[in-house]
């Protein structure tokens, strides 16, 4: 009889929660960020997330100081002593690279093809990096579940038609977006093993914001702000980046980095459900079929992770 670790179950649940929150991005943007360049949406979202994590960090340190006064100081290195600078730089570049490359790629290829390539390639990149570079190959059951989920996600996104033929530079940018996110997830797993998720997220997102803001300025010029777009950016920064990445980073402590990237395919599922329930979109049969494939593949990946 196979026994499953409660820590793996907790990690899976946290990553699924994060992916569900990420799935609200498209609905939130459609409700208020239409007048703001998507480059600025992504960059400003990272800046708000950095501020959010700084508040969490200050609150956590205040609580730790209060406990230390009551129980005495706890020995040990400070968080900055335990985090290699090159790992932080790689994680920040991954987050910023995903934001910039995704929006730039989608602008050239169209939302359908761009989203399918970026999100669908992420788990493949993660599996290859973990197997080849980290020398920690994944079992065949994981690859089977990932392939089924990726196929379902592509079917969901492309069910309404791909439109005009995408550009090769756009496809390359979307592939780079998937690679950036996969790299971030695998590096972040090492970071959260050495320090608190609050400190890691603050460092990573501050670095990502410092990289993304100048890029947004170069690509989109001066931002055109409005009250609705500002509200959407705050929501994206606090909920979609802030709370979601707290859950994601905590989940990474208990499951494989590649598995966490595959589980993020719940994001298009959440976006699909919100589009039907809130926006009122009518979805074709192919999209519902893709939804079923994503869920089926994720069940296989979860089983593979629990057996790992």
Secondary structure, DSSP 8 states (H G I E B T S, - for coil): -----HHHHHHHHHHHHHHHHHTTHHHHHHTT-TTS-HHHHHHHHHHHHHHHHHHHHHHHHHHHHHHHHHH----S--GGGGS-HHHHHHHHHHHHHHHHHHHHHHHHH-HHHHHHHHHHHHHHHHHHIIIIIS-----HHHHHHHHHHHHHHHHHHHTT---S---HHHHHHHHHHHHHHHHHHHHHHHHHTTS-HHHHHHHHHHHHHHHHHHHHHHHH-S----HHHHHHHHHIIIIIIIIHHHHHHHHHTTS-HHHHHHHTTHHHHHHHHHIIIII-----HHHHHHHHHHHHHHHHHHHHHHH-
